[in-house]
């Protein structure tokens, strides 16, 4: 790379670092690098604390909110996972389980959740932990929506 081009790119990067930022956009990406999937995300928010949790397989768990029939979801974690949380244990912002299922949330204020019905309810982040506990694929994760109603979320 020519020296002038390197200097220009370095100058642009420096300007971008010192300019004030007024928005907090989140970003996530995934792409294939040969046979490996590369995933990345950022957490741009004015609430900064983060906690790293190791969640073992084999734990018995239940949801907090019943469906309209009064039933709670109950399960035993099939997969162990590693998660990052801002709100606390079992309420992840991002994570990966030992089957390779990975997620990261991003906020969308216009997100609408389903109306109450017979399915047990879970706040969005709690449902994500449920998904990491019980799902090895995206297809399995999507199938959980037949059994669990996601509530209280702006995540997508």
N, C-alpha and C positions, 0 to 999 in steps of 0.2 A: 504494500500500500504506500502511496506517495506521502512524503512528509507533510505537505500542505493539507492533504485530505485528512490525515491523522490529527493535525492541529485543529482543523475546522470541526471535526467530530468531537474532539475533547472540549472545545469551546462551547459547542451546543449542549453537551452533557452538563457542563458546569453551569450554564445559564439555567437549564431546567432544574437543577438542584437548588439554586438560590431563589428562584421565583416563588412568590407566595402561592400556596394552594388553598382554594376555597371550597373544594368539593371532596367527597370521600368515596370515590367509586371503587367497587370491588371488581376484581378480575380473576378469572380462572381460565386455564388452557390445558389442552391435551393434544399431543401429536406423536406419531410413530417415528422412532429413530431406529431404523432397520427393524428388528423384531421386538423391540422394547417400546412400551408406551411411556412417554414422559408426561408427567402431570405437574402443574404448578398453580399456585393461587396466592392471593394477598388478602390481608384483612385491613382495609382502610376504614377506620372508625375512630371516633373520639373516645371510645372506651377501650383501653389498651390491655388490661391484664389477660394473661393466658396461662392455662394450666395444662400440663401433659399428663394423660392417664393411660395406664396399661390395664386393659379390661380382659380378664381371663375367661376362657371358655368354661362351660359347665355350671355357671351360676344360675340359680332360679330367680326370676324377676317377674314383676307385674306392672301394669300401667297404673296411673293415678286416677284417671277419669273413666267412669263407666259409660257405656252406651245407654240408650234409652231403656234397655231391659235391665240395667243395673249390673251388667257383667263387665268385669275387668279382663284385659288381655293378660295371659300368663304364658311364660315360655322359659326354657332353659337355653342359655347362650350356647350356640353350636360352634361359633368361631370366637377366637380371641381377637382383640383389636387394640390399636393405639389411636387415641383421639386427642384433639386439642379443644379445650372448652374455655369460655369466658364466664359462664354462669355457674358451673360446678359439675360434679360427677354425674355421669349419665346424660348430660346435656351438651353434646359436642357441637362445635362449629365446623370441624373437619375431622376426617379420620380415614383409616384403612384397616381392613380385617385380614386375617391370615389366608383367606381365599383370594385376596387381591382386589376385593371391592373397595373402591375409593370414592369419597365424596368431599365436597366443600360447598358451603352455602354462600349465597349472595342475597342481599335484601332487595325486595321489590314491594314497595308500599301498596301497590294495587292488588296484591295477592289475595284471592278469596278462597276460603275453606268451605268444605261441604257442610250442609245443614245437619243438625243432630239426627242420628238414626240409631239403629240397634248395634252397630259396630262400636267396640270400645274406642275411646278417643285418646289421642296422644298429641301433646304439643309437638310442633315440628321437630325441634332438636331431639326430643326424647324418642320420636319415631325413627330418627336417623340412627340412634344407638340401637334400637330394636332391629333395624335393617342390618346393621353391621353384625349384630349378634346372631341373626337367623338366615341371612342371605349370602350366597356365594356369587350370584350373578345379577346383572341389571334386571333380567327377566323375573327372577325371584323377588327382587325388590319391588317391582311394579305390581306383582301379584299380591303383595301385602296390603295394597290399597283396597282389595276386596274384603279384607279382614279387619283393617284398622282405619279409623277416620282421623285424618290429620287436622289439628285445631291450632289456634293461637300462634300463627306464624306469618311472617313477611318474607320468609325464605323461599327461594326457588332454586 
